[in-house]
Amino acid sequence: MAGESPELVSTPTGAVFLSYASQDVEAARRICDALRAAGIEVWLDQSELRGGDAWDRKIRDQIRHCALFIPVISAHSQARLEGYFRREWKFAVERKRDIADELAFLLPVVIDETSERGAAVPEGFHEVQWTRLPGGAASQEFIQHVSRLLTGHPDRPKPPLQALQPSHPPSTAGPAAEPKSGSQLRMWLLLIAVVTAVIVGYIGIDRYLLHKGTQLPASSTTAANADKSIAVLPFVDLSEKHDQEYFADGMAEEILDILAKIPQLTVIGRTSSFQFKGHTEDLRAIGEKLRAGYVVEGSVRKTAGRIRVTAQLIDARSGAHLWSDSYDRNFGDVLTLQDEIATSIARAMQVTISARGARPLRDQREIEAYTLYLRGKVALDKFSTTSLLDAQTAFEQALKLDPTLLPAAEGLALTYLDRGSNGNDIGGREAWDYTRSAAQKALQIDANSATAHGVLGYVAAIRDFDWSTAEREFQTALALNPNDPDTLANAGVISGMRGDYHEALRRINASLLLDPLNALTHQIRGLTLYLTGDYSGAEAATKKSLTIYPDIDYSHWLLGLIQLMRGQRDAALREFEADPEVSNRDVGIALVNHALGRKTESDAALARVVKGSGAIWPYGIALVHAYRGERDQAFDWLEKAYVIRDQDLANLLGDPYLAPLHDDPRWAALMKAMNLAEERAPSRR
């Protein structure tokens, strides 16, 4: 949600605590934004990492110190009788019993047609008046009502449940909304008059999100912390031969990494900021798209053993230049130079930074090793089979020259992780074993490598189904570097693999706060929503991934799965055929043709998948057999997926195409083998 800090801090006295089920994130955001636009402080925990006794204690503290608790009630919250939001509700009712002014502390809000009568909520919720805000569209009267509650003057008697509904006249709201007096009618006429202004104001506040039509979580750059949000754009290569682009990119990314370790700053992730490479847009427009208060840009000229770097800091809202400097140094001073630039930027933004004490590169071997590391980093970012092999070679050569070069060791671990995920040249247990070994070697260099701990967490889950180790490693990684969007996204995938989609979405949303234009993370968010049964949300998030990167594979395939689930076979086929990955296309074609009763065409497409991708993607083949009602074949291929540790097993619990298998004893055996025997598939809409 807009404006959360990635750290869990005490809620200021007078703040509103907004509690909701993950599927209601958009409605909750609308309520939040409307209240914040009116100057009311709101606390949400969407970007927090949750669970365990520590979380319980911290969330109790938040609720203990808030002035008003607003639970968002809907069909989604009613469908889930467990979940973190229900524990928040329990804590709120406990506090309500301990304070004198009970009516002024709880303000339940209904965002759909859920009836108060018989609603599955704590008894304490029935002791106060409810408010109805369809879709989370907060009216001016609701905002004023909240303001009165926060100032200690609650408006009693409160209006009936439907009276705060913002966009329908009384005649359409049901019997409970019919006016019973001339004063109520006048209230409705006044309400209708102000609704338009409220909606226009909301659109103005959130014009970027609405214009893009995205489900992206609100940015961390609201008025509360816009002054501390920053994006580092790729530096321009001004070398004579223009052959130092890798070095210019590396310089910018290393500065970004240093800034990201400053707790007071929100640093936009590399994947988003580097989309503006070679930009011609005004920096204010770039800042708005990234939702960053400040932007850093610069240039690099490298000749022989010398480097010249120019950098500047711009206020993205006004376009004003706040700081700039040029540096002319020996190449061996590149590490200390990066620290100097980052320190100068931090000081210009009026935040403190602890000196890392970076030392100059001491000899030619270290210089060459660092250069190889930068080349490997550029290759790693391209993610293709060839580029990943190039990255691996560069990192390995760098470590031969300098075995203590931690970034190269971390890069090697990430390369193996991506090769395992890519699956085209190395896959299965072998990939995860290589990945684990590389991460462990990075920890031998530095036991506090957040990257290495995050990689080990992913491997523990995918390779061993060791959920406790996986969670411990992710918690360690995020404690060391809470602002790493990649680690947050990976942690979200693993939470989803366990069936904890609430936690998965919180982690993925937190990642998108830091890296809002990361196409892959939007795709992961779409997949996670799809696994919860929220097909509309999944469709919007997946389309966003294609808007950012039209050539991304898997997104068209996912959209095809959604359309087929809706019974839109022609639309599904168009999506499947648009996917750039041939195996994705053929799995989709096999599914649709079965739905159309075209057995020959379905069999032919499935045979192509078996021949081309059977060794690396048995999960996709199992999907087709399950959909066609061929249980034995489906379980045979799921067994193959289990043996090679097919990464798509992460979708197993919530995959609707596998739901027909759930009543088979072999399904329970598979769950037990994956240490998921105690997990449940999520309730589906």
N, C-alpha and C positions, 0 to 999 in steps of 0.2 A: 504494500500500500504506500501511498505517497507519504514521504517524510519519515519513515522509520529509520532509526539508527540501527546498524547491524549489531550493536551491543545492547544488552538488556539492562536498562537503567531504571531507577525508580520513577514511577509516574508522578509528575508534578501535581501538587494539590490543586484542585480545580479542573483537572483534566477529565475527559470522557474516555472510558474504556469501551471499545467496540468489539464484540465477540460474535463470531459467525462460523458457519460450516464452510469448508473450502470451496464448495460449489457455488457459494453466494458471494464470492470475492468481488465481482463487479458491482453488485448492489451495495455491498458494504463500502466499496470505494466511493460510490456516488454520495452516500451519506457522509462519509468522512470528508470528502472534498467540499461539500456544501457547508459543513460546520466550520472547517478550517478557513474557508473563504470569508466567513463571518467573524473570524478571529478567535474561534473556540479551539482550544488545544485538544487533539484526539490522539489516543494511543492505540495502535494495532500491533499485532505480533506476527504479521505475515512473513517477515523476513527472518524470524527467529528460528533457531534450532531447538526442537522441543523434545520433551520426554524425560522421564526419570525423576528422582527425588529432587535434584537441583532445580529442574524446571518447575516442579510443584512449589517449591519454596519461593522462587522468584516470581511466579505468576501470582501467588498469594500476596506477595508484597505489592505488586502492581495494583491488584484489586483493593487491597487495604488502603492505598493512598489515593485512589481515584475519587472524584466527587460524584460521578454519575456512571452507572453501568448500563449499557445498551446491548441487550442480546438481540440478534437478528434471527427471526423465526420464519421458517419456510417449510415447504415439503421436503427439502433436502435435510434440514435439521431434524424433521420428524422421522425421516427414514433411517436416521442413524441414532441408535440408542446408546452408542458409545462414541468416544472421540474426545480430543483435547478440549473442544469448545464446551462440551458438556461438563467437563471438570471445572472449567472457568465458571459456568453457571452455578455449579455446586458451591464454589468458593464465594461467589457473589451473594447467594442466599444466606450462607453462613455469616457473612459480614452484615447483611441486611438485618439479621436477628439481633446483632450486637449494637446497632445504632438506633437512636431515638426517632429520627425523622425517616421512617421507612419509605413513605411515599416518594420522597425526593431522591432516593438513591437508585431505584430500579425503573427503567423505562423500556419495556419490551416493544420491539418494532416488528411488525409482520410485513413481508415484502411480496406476498402472493395471496392466494385465496385460502390459505390455511385458516381454519376456524379456531377461535379461542376455546370453544367448548370441546373438551376431550383431547386437547393438544398435549403431547407428551413433553411436558416441561416441569421443572420443579414446582412444588405447590406454592412456594413464595411468589412465583410469577403471576399466579391467579389472584393475588391479594392487591395488585396494583392495576391501574388502567393501562390498556395496550394502545398502541398507535399503529395505523396501517399506512405504509408508504410503498405503493406498488413499484417494484423494480428498484427500490432504493432512491426514488426521486424525492428529495427532501423539499417540502414546501417552506415558504417564508414563515408561516405560522409555527411549523415544527421547530425551526431554528430559533424563533423567539421563545418558544416554550422551553427549549433546552437552556437558553440564556437565563430565563427566569429561575429555572431549577438550580443552575450553577451559582446564581447570585443570592440564593437562599430565600427566594420568594416564589415558590411553586404556585401555579395557577389552579386553584380549586374553586368550584368543581371542574374537573378536566373534561374536555369534549369527548363524545362517544368514540368508539374504536374507528369508525369510518370517517369521522369528521376531519381528519388530517389528510385524507386521500387527495392528492394534488391535481389530478388531471381529468376527473370525471364529475359531471354535475350530480346532485343528490339522487336523481331518478335512476341512474345507472349503477349506483353503489349498493343496491339491495335495500331491504326494508329498514335495516338499522340506520341507514344514512338519510332517510327521509326527514326533511325539516319539520319540526313540530311547533315552531313559532316564527314570528316575523324577524326576531333578532338572529335566529339561526339562518334564515334565508339571506339576510343581509351579510352575515358572516361568509356564506358560500359565495355570494356575488363578489365580495371583496377578495376571497381566496382565489377565485377564477381570474380576477384581474391581476393578481401578483404572480400567478404561476408562470405566465409567459416571461416575465422579467427574471424569475429564478432560473428557468431553463436556459434563457439566453446567457445569463451570467455563468451558469455551469459550463455551457459550451465554450465560452470565452476562456474559462479557467483551464479547460482540458481539451482545447481545440486540436492539439496534436494527436491525442489518442483517438478522438472521434473522427478526425479527418482521415486518419490511416485505417480506421475500422479494425483495430487490433485489440486483442485480449491481453496486451502487455500489461503487467502490473505497473502501478503508478510509480513514477520516478522517485528517487531519494532526494531530488532537488526541488523541494518546496521552499516556501519563504523561510522556513526554519533553518534550512541548512544549504541553500543555494550558494552561499558564499564559500562553501567548502567543497564544492564538487568541481572536478577538473578532468579534462580529456587531453591526452598527449597525441597529437597527430604525427604521422610518419614524417621524418626529416627528409629534406630534399638532398639528393646527391649532386653536388656541384663540382665533383672531381673532373679533371680535364677529359678523361676517356669515358666518363659516366659509367664506370664499372664497379662502383662502390655502393651500389644500392643496398646490398645486404648489410653493409656496415652502417649506413644511414638509418635503416630500419632497426638494426640492433641497438644503436645509440638511443633512439627514441624509446624503444621497448624497455631497455635497462633503466632509463630515467623513470618510466612509468612504474616499473616494479619497485623502485626505491620509494616513490611517492605513495604507492599502494600500502606500504607498511606503516604509514603515518596514521594513527588512529583517528585524528581529527578530520581527515580528508575522505571524501568519496571519490574514488578514481574509476573512470569509465574504462571498461575492459578493452584490451587490444583489438579483439575481433571487431568491435563496433567502431572504435576510433580510426582503425587502419582502413576502413572502407572509404575514407576520404583522402586516400593517397592521390596526389596530383590534383587536388581539389581546385576548383575555380570559383566555388561559392564564397559568399561573404561569411566571415567567421561567426558572425552573429547567427546566421542561418544554421551553420553547422552546430553551434552551441545549442540551438533550440532543438535540432533533430536528436542530438545526443542527450539533451536535457542536462547540460553541464554549465555551471556558472562561469567557468574559466577554461580557456583553451591555450595549450602550449604548441608552438610550431617552431621549426628551426631548419638549419641546413648544415651540411657536412662537406668539407673539402679535404681529401686525403691525398697526400703526395709523399712518396718515399716513406720516410720515418716520421713525418709530421702530420698533424691533423689540425684543421681550423673548424671550430664549431660556433655557430651563432644560434641563439635561442631567444625567444620572447614569450611573455605571458600577456594574454589579452583578456579583458573582461568581455565575456561573450554577450552580455546584455547591452552594454553601451558601445562596444567596439574599441574602448580605450586601451592603450598600451600601458601596462602597469610596470613592466620590467623587461629589460633586454640586455644582452651582453654578448661579447665575442671572446673566444678563447683560441689561442694559438699555442699548441703544446707538442711535445714529443709523443709518439703513438703509445709508448710505454706508460704514459700518464692517463690513459683513457679511463681507467676505473676511478681514479681520484677525481677526474674531470666530471664524470657522471654524478658523483656525490656532490661536487661543488654546485653544479647546475640545479640538482634537486633541492639542495639546501637553500639556494637563492630563491627558487620558486616558492618554497614553503614560507620563507621569511616574508616574501612579498604578499603572501596570502595570510600573514599574521598567525602562523601556526609554528609550533616548535618541532624540531627534528633532531633526534640523537645522531651524532656523527657515527658512521659505521667504521671509521678508521681504515678505509680502503687504501691499500698500498699500491705503489706503481708496479707494473709488470717488470720483473727483475731481469729477465734475459730473453734472448731471441726465441727460445723454446716456448716460454710462457706466452710471448706475443703471438707466435704462430698457433699455439693451442687455442688462445682466445679467438683468433680470427676464424679457425675451424669451427669453434663453437657457434659463432655468429652465422656462419654459412649453414650449419646444421639446423639452426633455429628457423631460418628462412625456409629451408626445405621441409621441415616438420610441419610448418603452417599450411603447406599445400595439400597434404593428406593423401595424395595419390600413391599408388603402389610404388612407382618409380621414385617419387620424391621422398617417401619414407625410407627407402633403401639408401638414398643419398644422405639423408639425415643420419641414419645409423652409422654409415661410413665416416661421416664428418665427426660425429661425437666420439666414436671409438678412436679415431686418429688423434683427436684432441686429448683424450685421456691417456693415450700412450705417451704423449709429450708432457703432459702435466696431470698425473694421477690424482691430484688434489683439487682439480677444477670442478667444484660442485655443480655449477650450472650445466656442464657437459654431462655429468653423471645423471642429473635429473632429466636432461633432455633425452638421454638414451632410454631411461625408464619410460618416459612418455612416448617415445617412438615405438617401443615394443607394445605398449598399451594400445596405441593407434593401429599398429599392424594386426594385433589380435582382433580389434574391433572391425578393421577393414576386411579381414578374412580372405582376401584374394591371393595372398602369397604365403601366409602363415596363419594357422588357426588352431583351435582346440586347446587342449591342455598344454601343448608345447609352447604356444604363444604366451599363455599366462605364467608358465614356469620361467620363461625368459624374462618376462616383465617383473616378476617377483625378485629374481636374482639381481636384476639391474637396480631396482629400488633399494634392496638391501645393501648393495655396494655404495649407493648414494648416502645411506645412513651411516656407513662406516666413515665417510668423509665428514659428515655433520649429522649428529643424531637429531637435530632440530630442523631437518628438512621437511617443511610442510608438504612439498610436492611428493616426496617419497612416501610419507605416511598416507597421503591421499591415494596414491597408486596402490599401496599395499592393502588399503581398505577395499578398493574395487576388486582386486585379485582375490582377496579372502572370500568375497561374496560370490563372484562368478566362478572361480576355480574350485572352491572348497565348500560353498554354502555355509560358511562359518560366520553367522550373523553377528555374534558378540564381538569377534575380532574385527570384523568389518566396521562396525559402529565405533569401536574404540579407536581404530586408526583414523576414521573420518573426524571424530571429535578432537583427536590430537592435532590433525592437520588444520582444522578450522580454528582451534585455539591459537595455533602458531601464526596462521594467516587467515583471519576471518573474511578478508575481502578478495578471495580467489574465486572468480566466477566458475572456473572449470571444476574445481573441487566441489563447490556447492552443487553444480549440475550433476556430477557423478554421484555424489551422496544422495541426491534426489532419486536418481535411477535405482539405486540399491534400496532405498526406502520403499519405492514402488514395487520392487521385486519381492519384498516381504509382504506386500499387500497393504502397507501403511501409506495410502495415497494422500492422506491429509498432510503428513510430514513431507512426502515427496514433493507435493506442490509448493509447500512453504520453502523448501530448499531451492527448487527450480525458480520460483518467483524471486527469491533473494538473488540468485545468479543473474536474472534478467534486470534487476535493479542496477547491477554493476556493469552489465554488458547487454544493453537493450537492443542492439542490432545483431545479435548472434543468431543466425538462421538455425543452426543445429539445436540450440537450446529452446528456441520456439518450437521446433519439431518435437523435441523431447516433451515439452509441455503439452503439445497437442496429443501425443501418444498417451501420456499419463491421463489426461482428461478423457480420452477415448476408452481407456481401461476402466474408468469409473462409470462409464455410461453416459457421460456428458458430451453427446455428439455435436451439439451446436458449439460449445466451447472448444472442443477438439478441432472442429472444422476451421474456426476463426484463427486459432493459434497456428495450425498447419499452413493455412493460406498465407499467414504472415511470414512464415519461413520461406515460402516461395516468392513472396514480394521482395524479400531481402536478397535471396539468392535463387533465381529461377531454375538453375541447373542442379539444385540439390536433389539427390536421389532419396527414395523412401517416402517423401512427402506426398507425391501424387498417388503412390501406392496406398498410403494411409487414408487419403481422401477417398480412394476407391473402396476401401473396406467400410468406411463410414456410409457411403452411398449405398453399397450393397446391403448393409444392415437396415437401411431405411427402405429397401425395396426398389431403389432407383437404379435399375440394372444398366440402362443405357448410359447414364451419367457415370456409373461405376466403371464401365468398360472404357469410357473416354479417359478417365483418370488413370486407370491401370496402363493404358497404352501410351500415356504421356510420360511415364516414369523412365528416366534415362538408364536405369539398371535392368538388364535383360531378364534376370531371374525374377525380379519384382514383377515385371510385366507378365511373364508367363504364369506365375502363381495366380495373379489377378485374373488373367484370361481363363485359366482353369476353373476358378471359382464362379465367374460370371456365366460361362458356358454351361456349367452344371445347373445353375439357377435357371437358365433358359431351356434346359432339357436337351442340350446339344452334347451328348455323351462323347461322340467321336472327337469333337473339337476340344473338349475338356481333357480327355485322355491324352491327346497329342501335346497339348500345352504342358501337362504334368510330366509327360515323358521327357520333354525338353529340359525341364527343371531338374529332374532326377539325373539326367546325363551331364548337364552343365554345372549344377551346384549341389548335387546330393551329398558330396563329401564335406561341404562347408556350411550348408544351410538346410539341414534336415528338418528344422522347425517349420519352415515354410511348406515343405511337402506334407508334414503332419497336419498342418492347417487345412490343406485341401482335402485330405482323406477324412478328417473329422467333419468337415462341412458336407461331404458327400455321404456321410453315414457309414463309412468304412472303418469301423473301430479298430479292428486288428491291425490294419496297415497304419492307422494313426498312431497307435501305441508303439508299433515297431519303430516308426520314425522319431517319436518322442524319446524312445530309449537311445537311439543314435544321437539325438541332440544332447541328451544327458551325458553320454559317454564322451563326446568331444567338447562338451561345455559350450554349446551354441549360445551366443550372447543373447539371442532373442528369447531364451528361457526367462529373461527378465519380465516378459509379458505374460507369463504362464497363468498366474492367479486370476487376472481380470479379463483375459482374452475371450470375447464372446463367441468366437468361432470354435473354441474348445469346450464351451459349456456343455454340449451334449455328452462329453466324456466323464463328467463329474460323478455320475452315479455308478461308474465301473470300479470294481475293486483295484484295478491296475492304476487308477488315478490316485487313490489313497496311498498306494505303494510308492508312486513317484513323489508325492508330497513328502512322505517320510524320508525317502532317499535324499531329498533336497532340504531336509530339516525344516520343512514347512508344514509338518503334520498339525501343528497347533494354529496355523494361520487359516483365515477364512477368505474366500473370494468376496469382494465388496458387493454390497447390495446394489442391484442394477435398477435403473429407472424403467 
